[in-house]
Amino acid sequence: MIELENVSMTYPGGIEALKNVNINIEKGEFVFIVGSSGSGKTTLFKLLLKELDPTAGNITVAGYDYSKIKNKDIPKVRRRIGVVFQNFRLLKDRTIYENVAFAQRVIQTPARYIRRRVPAMLTLVGLADKYKELEGGEQQRVAMARALVNNPDIILADEPTGNLDPKNSLDIMNLLEDINKRGTTVVVVTHNKDIVNEMKKRVITLKKGVIISDEKEGGYIDED
């Protein structure tokens, strides 16, 4: 589902963000990507979304070889990926319904399908009757509904609990686990040590652009 082969990323000025990284994530896996600030997590996230191109190596996501994909086909691969951000990135001038529906309108989904799909996704994330101003944990649920509405093969979550209290953090991670059990591949970039240690999923640890650990039922490694 996701494969990185000898991937390196060097920014202008010679800053090496990733060095010869090899990762293989199978369909249906739940994987944490962890590491301290400057470890390369953000760069890896952007590479998976094809917001950046590596300076060396090859990336394949959902069957698309990023080294061969044409610019006109990049939206196709991004439709296979649902993205959840730390700061939610909701449209403040839209209702909850419209925020979720927007993800379908941009790919020209018929209105009759949107009218069925959006309520189903809001029900899935526990917000079936919510249309008012939301708290942080609920905003993240809306963001997750938006990420799920196009039925992606992969969910990429960048610090999804970063702005949440412990209870809401656990609720969001349990929701991601439920989504994973339905067959969606889930990749979570996080600093949340407690969540990582509690969930006992596969953990890939980066340090200064290098993978220092890849454990099937791992924990958060303190690098200091």
BAGU-491530 format. One record per residue (C-alpha): residue number from 1; y, z, x. Coordinates in steps of 0.001 Angstrom, whole numbers, plus 500000, padded with zeros to 6 digits. Layout:
! BAGU-491530
{NUM; {Y; Z; X}}
...
***
This chain:
! BAGU-491530
{1; {500000; 500000; 500000}}
{2; {502354; 500886; 502895}}
{3; {501678; 499944; 506495}}
{4; {503835; 500252; 509597}}
{5; {502497; 498691; 512780}}
{6; {504138; 499619; 516081}}
{7; {507512; 499971; 514384}}
{8; {510558; 500814; 516486}}
{9; {514203; 500974; 515490}}
{10; {517047; 501023; 517978}}
{11; {520618; 501157; 516749}}
{12; {523599; 499605; 518571}}
{13; {524433; 501725; 521593}}
{14; {520782; 502218; 522452}}
{15; {520028; 505038; 520005}}
{16; {516275; 505041; 519380}}
{17; {515597; 506272; 515860}}
{18; {511899; 505345; 515737}}
{19; {509510; 504623; 518608}}
{20; {506232; 502772; 518118}}
{21; {505444; 504301; 514718}}
{22; {502116; 503528; 513045}}
{23; {501512; 504671; 509453}}
{24; {499014; 503568; 506818}}
{25; {499398; 504942; 503288}}
{26; {496733; 503939; 500782}}
{27; {497254; 503268; 497094}}
{28; {497365; 506515; 495134}}
{29; {498158; 508809; 498073}}
{30; {500756; 511597; 497987}}
{31; {502469; 511915; 501361}}
{32; {505229; 514114; 502742}}
{33; {507401; 512806; 505591}}
{34; {508967; 515772; 507374}}
{35; {510975; 516526; 510487}}
{36; {514263; 518049; 511577}}
{37; {517612; 516284; 511463}}
{38; {517558; 513302; 513806}}
{39; {513773; 512908; 513618}}
{40; {513970; 509423; 512095}}
{41; {513158; 510218; 508454}}
{42; {516245; 508528; 507018}}
{43; {515711; 505437; 509137}}
{44; {512105; 505237; 507975}}
{45; {513199; 505538; 504349}}
{46; {515697; 502685; 504749}}
{47; {513108; 500515; 506475}}
{48; {510677; 500986; 503588}}
{49; {513391; 499837; 501163}}
{50; {514240; 496940; 503485}}
{51; {517791; 498138; 503815}}
{52; {517194; 497845; 507564}}
{53; {514962; 495611; 509659}}
{54; {513042; 497122; 512597}}
{55; {513842; 496008; 516116}}
{56; {510093; 495812; 516807}}
{57; {506845; 495965; 514856}}
{58; {505878; 494996; 511327}}
{59; {506128; 496599; 507881}}
{60; {504077; 495731; 504797}}
{61; {504841; 497318; 501422}}
{62; {503002; 496583; 498156}}
{63; {501519; 493451; 499685}}
{64; {504828; 492085; 500978}}
{65; {505087; 491393; 504704}}
{66; {508692; 492318; 505483}}
{67; {508788; 490042; 508530}}
{68; {508069; 487007; 506353}}
{69; {509731; 487830; 503051}}
{70; {512637; 485612; 501996}}
{71; {515941; 487158; 500957}}
{72; {515538; 485857; 497403}}
{73; {512245; 487757; 497120}}
{74; {513532; 491155; 498278}}
{75; {514415; 492202; 494686}}
{76; {510785; 491537; 493742}}
{77; {509445; 494088; 496210}}
{78; {512124; 496615; 495236}}
{79; {510951; 496375; 491627}}
{80; {507588; 497646; 492853}}
{81; {509316; 500749; 494266}}
{82; {510914; 503551; 492273}}
{83; {513491; 505512; 494251}}
{84; {514623; 509109; 493714}}
{85; {517627; 510393; 495673}}
{86; {518824; 513902; 496481}}
{87; {522178; 513419; 494765}}
{88; {520617; 511821; 491653}}
{89; {522937; 508739; 491720}}
{90; {523322; 508692; 487969}}
{91; {526016; 506589; 486305}}
{92; {528518; 509181; 485118}}
{93; {530029; 506940; 482451}}
{94; {526646; 506285; 480806}}
{95; {524423; 508369; 478542}}
{96; {521019; 509598; 479664}}
{97; {519403; 506783; 477713}}
{98; {521704; 504195; 479286}}
{99; {521036; 505492; 482806}}
{100; {517336; 504902; 482375}}
{101; {517752; 501646; 480463}}
{102; {520035; 500272; 483187}}
{103; {517080; 499944; 485569}}
{104; {515416; 497643; 483046}}
{105; {518501; 495657; 482141}}
{106; {519086; 494631; 485754}}
{107; {515716; 492874; 485725}}
{108; {516457; 491347; 482303}}
{109; {513821; 493268; 480360}}
{110; {513896; 492362; 476642}}
{111; {515782; 494879; 474487}}
{112; {512794; 495525; 472227}}
{113; {510755; 496627; 475251}}
{114; {513579; 498842; 476544}}
{115; {513774; 500597; 473173}}
{116; {510113; 501594; 473529}}
{117; {509941; 502215; 477251}}
{118; {513002; 504430; 477798}}
{119; {512053; 507132; 475241}}
{120; {508513; 507113; 476630}}
{121; {509809; 507815; 480148}}
{122; {512174; 510546; 478955}}
{123; {509240; 512160; 477154}}
{124; {507142; 511930; 480315}}
{125; {509726; 513858; 482337}}
{126; {510276; 516447; 479595}}
{127; {513610; 515199; 478248}}
{128; {512589; 513579; 474978}}
{129; {515574; 514863; 472975}}
{130; {518192; 515294; 475709}}
{131; {521440; 513354; 475385}}
{132; {524031; 515929; 476471}}
{133; {525356; 517038; 479843}}
{134; {522503; 518193; 482068}}
{135; {521914; 520763; 484770}}
{136; {520759; 519770; 488265}}
{137; {517037; 519940; 487603}}
{138; {517450; 517935; 484426}}
{139; {519593; 515341; 486194}}
{140; {516793; 514850; 488694}}
{141; {514382; 514367; 485803}}
{142; {516630; 511602; 484455}}
{143; {516663; 510046; 487929}}
{144; {512872; 510184; 487975}}
{145; {512640; 508594; 484525}}
{146; {514866; 505796; 485806}}
{147; {512645; 505379; 488878}}
{148; {509530; 505197; 486691}}
{149; {510761; 502998; 483859}}
{150; {509777; 499712; 485531}}
{151; {506248; 501009; 486182}}
{152; {506444; 500906; 490002}}
{153; {503458; 501035; 492321}}
{154; {505298; 503394; 494680}}
{155; {507743; 506265; 494272}}
{156; {509955; 506966; 497304}}
{157; {511765; 510289; 496996}}
{158; {514477; 511250; 499494}}
{159; {514992; 515038; 499483}}
{160; {514377; 515211; 495698}}
{161; {514718; 519007; 495684}}
{162; {517647; 519202; 498104}}
{163; {520205; 520183; 495454}}
{164; {517900; 522289; 493296}}
{165; {517001; 525959; 493033}}
{166; {513388; 527047; 493763}}
{167; {512238; 526921; 490133}}
{168; {513629; 523452; 489476}}
{169; {512322; 522315; 492856}}
{170; {508800; 523343; 491923}}
{171; {509127; 521711; 488497}}
{172; {510178; 518408; 490073}}
{173; {507346; 518488; 492604}}
{174; {504812; 519263; 489859}}
{175; {506161; 516275; 487943}}
{176; {505747; 514068; 491023}}
{177; {502193; 515349; 491373}}
{178; {501471; 514458; 487727}}
{179; {502882; 510962; 488311}}
{180; {500682; 510630; 491385}}
{181; {497614; 511592; 489365}}
{182; {498355; 508611; 487105}}
{183; {497812; 506345; 490111}}
{184; {501309; 505924; 491543}}
{185; {501649; 506239; 495307}}
{186; {504208; 508961; 496115}}
{187; {506086; 509361; 499406}}
{188; {508482; 512309; 499697}}
{189; {510947; 512795; 502547}}
{190; {511879; 516479; 502653}}
{191; {513070; 519530; 504564}}
{192; {511564; 521880; 501971}}
{193; {509092; 523871; 504041}}
{194; {507891; 526073; 501155}}
{195; {507076; 523123; 498894}}
{196; {505207; 521277; 501662}}
{197; {503140; 524328; 502571}}
{198; {502321; 525136; 498948}}
{199; {501231; 521655; 497843}}
{200; {498764; 520932; 500681}}
{201; {499193; 517159; 500636}}
{202; {499120; 514749; 503547}}
{203; {501978; 515567; 505914}}
{204; {503411; 513188; 508520}}
{205; {505741; 514944; 510959}}
{206; {508379; 513080; 512950}}
{207; {510207; 514390; 516001}}
{208; {512815; 512325; 517816}}
{209; {511429; 509132; 516325}}
{210; {507784; 509795; 517183}}
{211; {504923; 510921; 514946}}
{212; {503721; 514237; 516342}}
{213; {501326; 515101; 513514}}
{214; {499551; 513408; 510600}}
{215; {497358; 515820; 508648}}
{216; {495434; 515149; 505453}}
{217; {496138; 518602; 503978}}
{218; {498890; 519659; 506294}}
{219; {501744; 522078; 506453}}
{220; {505293; 522038; 507681}}
{221; {505434; 522212; 511480}}
{222; {508220; 524329; 512953}}
{223; {509366; 522401; 515990}}
{224; {511300; 525235; 517647}}
***
